[in-house]
Amino acid sequence: MTAETIRAPAPENLVRSLEQIVPGGWPDELSALYRLFDGAELSPAANIFPRYRPLPLEESRSLREMMLGVWAQVGAVMNAEFERERISPRYRNLRAFQAASSSAPLPEPHKPYDPELAEADEAGTQASMFIASFLPIADNNAGDFLFVDLRPGRQHGCVSEYFKGDADWRPAIWPSVDALLADTLSSLRDGRPAFSGRSMVTCGSLRWEFVVGR
């Protein structure tokens, strides 16, 4: 049953420690969410958000640390290949041809893995990688998850989807955690789809049926 999966509020010391992971801190509604309940236990009935289970804060922290470690390793390989390509005769000849054909100086190409550059962008900007300012808040037990973008900017605190194979390829889905909660609640009340999911309750268990569209 879905109600039985909902956890007690997150430990205050854990909330306070993670609020400091980025200079801008957390949006108030994100802190309020974890002070209200600490995600849901792993269960087929625990997808309280549309097609996603709210993550306990300790799981959120572990997933964030794991993703940063994975991307550091993958990024090192990508950058090494990039540097090998840059010193190859083929690359130098191509750059020389492009320079001769252009009236403006050629910009230097960026490394494929540059988290500092991605961190400098405003919230809501596609990073094409996982960065320290992303905080996972829900997962689907298949490698995909929802995250809050904690970078500064007009969209600070927006909620996006991270795909296992495509990273943060799509624009933000909700402008805030509050919007995610409001969308979920409206769907539960009137049955309209929320994020391509229509809610169904069977014997006390909440489930989301995939529907075409939003």
C-alpha positions in Angstrom: 0.0 0.0 0.0 1.3 3.4 -1.0 0.7 5.1 2.4 2.8 2.5 4.1 5.8 3.4 1.9 6.0 7.0 3.0 8.9 7.6 5.3 9.1 9.9 8.4 10.8 13.3 8.0 14.5 13.2 7.1 17.0 13.8 9.9 17.5 17.5 10.4 21.3 17.2 10.4 21.2 15.4 7.0 19.0 18.1 5.5 21.2 20.9 6.8 24.4 19.3 5.5 23.0 18.7 2.0 21.5 22.2 1.9 25.1 23.4 1.7 26.3 21.3 -1.2 26.0 24.4 -3.6 26.7 28.0 -2.8 23.2 29.1 -3.5 21.7 26.5 -1.2 18.3 24.8 -1.7 15.0 26.3 -2.6 12.8 26.6 0.5 10.2 24.1 -0.9 12.9 21.4 -1.3 13.9 21.7 2.3 10.3 21.7 3.3 9.6 18.6 1.3 12.3 16.6 3.1 11.3 18.0 6.5 7.8 16.7 5.7 8.7 13.2 4.6 11.9 11.5 3.7 10.9 9.9 0.4 9.4 6.5 0.1 10.5 2.9 0.6 11.4 0.8 -2.4 8.1 -0.8 -3.5 5.9 -1.2 -6.6 3.4 1.1 -4.8 5.9 3.8 -4.0 5.7 5.9 -7.2 4.0 8.9 -5.5 5.3 11.3 -8.2 4.2 10.6 -11.8 6.1 7.3 -12.7 8.8 8.1 -10.1 9.4 7.1 -6.4 10.5 10.0 -4.2 14.1 9.2 -3.0 15.0 9.1 0.7 17.7 11.8 1.3 20.4 9.3 2.0 19.7 7.5 -1.3 19.7 10.9 -3.0 23.1 11.7 -1.6 24.5 8.2 -2.5 23.2 8.5 -6.1 24.6 12.0 -6.5 28.0 10.8 -5.3 27.9 7.8 -7.5 27.0 9.8 -10.6 29.7 12.3 -10.0 32.2 9.5 -9.7 31.0 7.7 -12.8 31.2 11.0 -14.8 34.6 11.8 -13.5 35.9 8.4 -14.9 34.0 8.6 -18.2 34.9 12.3 -18.6 38.6 11.5 -18.1 38.5 9.0 -21.0 36.6 11.4 -23.2 39.0 14.2 -22.6 42.0 11.9 -23.2 40.6 10.9 -26.6 39.9 14.6 -27.3 43.5 15.5 -26.6 44.9 12.7 -28.7 42.7 13.9 -31.6 43.9 17.5 -31.2 47.6 16.6 -31.7 46.9 14.3 -34.7 48.1 15.4 -38.2 44.6 15.1 -39.5 43.2 17.5 -36.9 46.0 20.0 -37.4 45.5 19.9 -41.2 41.7 20.4 -40.9 42.2 23.4 -38.5 44.7 24.9 -40.9 42.2 24.5 -43.8 39.4 26.0 -41.8 41.6 29.0 -40.7 42.6 29.7 -44.3 38.9 29.6 -45.3 37.7 31.9 -42.6 38.1 35.6 -42.1 37.6 35.4 -38.3 39.8 33.6 -35.8 38.6 30.0 -35.1 37.4 29.5 -31.5 39.2 26.8 -29.6 37.1 23.7 -29.1 36.0 22.8 -25.6 36.8 19.6 -23.9 33.8 17.2 -24.1 33.9 16.9 -20.3 34.1 20.2 -18.6 31.9 20.3 -15.4 33.1 23.7 -14.4 31.8 25.2 -17.7 28.5 23.4 -17.2 28.3 24.7 -13.6 28.8 28.2 -14.8 25.7 28.0 -16.9 22.3 29.1 -15.5 19.9 26.5 -14.1 17.8 24.8 -16.7 20.7 24.9 -19.3 21.5 21.5 -20.7 24.7 20.1 -19.3 24.9 16.8 -21.2 26.5 15.3 -18.1 25.9 15.0 -14.4 27.2 17.8 -12.3 27.5 18.7 -8.6 24.6 21.1 -8.7 22.1 18.3 -9.7 20.3 16.7 -6.8 18.4 13.5 -7.5 15.0 13.5 -5.8 13.1 10.5 -7.4 13.9 7.5 -9.5 12.1 4.8 -11.5 14.3 1.9 -10.6 15.5 1.6 -14.2 18.4 4.1 -14.1 16.5 7.3 -14.8 15.7 9.9 -12.2 14.2 13.3 -11.5 16.7 16.0 -10.2 16.6 19.5 -8.9 18.9 21.9 -10.7 20.6 24.0 -8.0 22.6 26.2 -10.3 21.8 30.0 -10.0 19.6 31.8 -12.4 15.9 32.3 -13.1 15.2 28.6 -13.1 17.1 27.8 -9.9 15.2 24.9 -8.3 13.6 23.6 -11.5 13.0 19.8 -11.8 14.3 17.9 -14.8 14.6 14.3 -15.9 17.9 12.5 -16.2 18.0 9.5 -18.6 20.5 6.8 -18.1 21.6 6.9 -21.7 20.9 10.6 -22.7 21.7 12.6 -19.5 19.6 15.8 -19.2 18.6 16.0 -22.8 15.2 17.6 -22.3 14.2 21.0 -20.9 13.0 21.3 -17.3 9.7 19.7 -16.7 8.5 21.7 -13.7 9.8 25.1 -12.7 10.0 24.1 -9.0 9.4 21.3 -6.5 6.2 23.1 -5.6 5.0 22.8 -9.3 5.8 19.1 -9.3 3.8 18.6 -6.1 0.9 20.7 -7.5 0.9 18.8 -10.8 0.8 15.5 -8.9 -2.0 16.6 -6.6 -4.1 17.9 -9.4 -3.7 14.6 -11.3 -4.7 12.6 -8.2 -7.8 14.8 -7.7 -9.2 15.0 -11.2 -7.5 12.1 -13.0 -5.9 14.2 -15.7 -2.4 13.1 -16.9 0.7 14.5 -15.3 4.0 14.1 -17.1 2.6 11.4 -19.4 1.1 9.5 -16.5 -2.5 8.9 -15.4 -2.9 7.9 -11.7 -4.8 4.8 -10.7 -5.5 3.6 -7.2 -6.1 -0.1 -6.7 -6.5 -1.6 -3.2 -4.7 1.4 -1.7 -1.8 1.2 -4.1 -1.0 4.2 -6.4 0.1 3.4 -9.9 0.7 5.5 -13.0 -0.4 4.4 -16.4 1.7 5.8 -19.3 -0.3 8.0 -21.7 0.8 9.7 -24.8 1.3 13.5 -24.4 2.4 15.4 -21.4 
